Amino acid sequence: MLGAAVAVFLCLGARPGWTQPFDISPEEERLVELTNTARSDQGLPPLRIAPELMRSAEAKARDMKERDYFAHHSPEGTGPFTLMREAGADFSTAGENLAEGPSADRIFAGWMKSDEQRRNILSREYTHLGIGVVSQNGRLIAVQHFARLRNATKD
């Protein structure tokens, strides 16, 4: 467990080239921790937090809440990859997980029970992660944005 805690700390720490800090809620931090623990348990490296993916995931979660929909595409057809690019992500591959639930732990358990969402969490293709969580009527709406970023800085 200490290894997972260290991985989370490293993923949340400041990186060279980050010009603006970003806030991460306790629910978002918990989902990063659960994601990287699951990856560690499978011998995979942790995903690094990317500010641009945090922005796109948070924008998606807020949009779904404010406009009362739950889908990978907005009512106008805007998909997650467009949101990621608009937030500044330059990626070679990307994915999205969505969920609603009473807590970060329950949301993550649901993701791990879904073949497609589990595949995103455990993919060797992804190097970076952004998470957005909003609350609505006592439930959480969570979005995970995954990507292999082309413009990532190495620590």
Order of alpha helices (4+ residues) and beta strands (2+ residues): alpha-alpha-beta-alpha-alpha-beta-alpha-alpha-beta-beta
